[in-house]
Amino acid sequence: MFEVRIHGRGGQGVVTTAELLSVAAFNEGRQAQAFPTFGSERTGAPVVGFCRIADQPIRSHEPIAAPDAVIIQDATLIHQPDVLAGLRADGYLLVNTSRSLAELGLDAVDRPDRVLTVPATELALTHLGRPLPGAVLLGAFAALTAQVRVESVIAAVRERFSGSVATGNVAAVRDAYDLARRSLQEAAHAITD
């Protein structure tokens, strides 16, 4: 089972992001589960979404304490105590930001092939005209983890949205996927040099 925890703020689409990821996995014939948890229900309040992906039936329904991957939709949350808590040593970290790992205080990361920053909000603004980074981050997630194919993410986006919203999200997902692949290739070259 592969477990993902998504951190963001109310209004950023954290719940939708978890649902899209579960639909992408389900479209590949896998088992999937998505659910949120949040405190006060207001725009800007911290929100956490969870997604499990497995090849067998999923019997666990509690929040994810030891995720295989953490997606952070708002980089201002990165140093909150619970955001990186429990992330497995070989886990993946995906952060929505145009800032570097050093600027985030994460330059001591010993697995650069498993940590990625992507300017998802900027890509969403370019393609959608709205700062909704969730689907965009799933394009980068597909490149980073290979848990779902980018085509499956795109299919999930097209199932959920229509018209210009679907078209914009699909373009942003593709851009994030391509950007993530290039970043990962650069990190691989830096490791071997």
Beta strands, then each sheet from edge to edge (+ up, - down):
strand 1: 2-9
strand 2: 31-38
strand 3: 46-54
strand 4: 69-72
strand 5: 92-96
strand 6: 115-118
sheet 1: 2+ 3- 1+ 4+ 5+ 6+
end
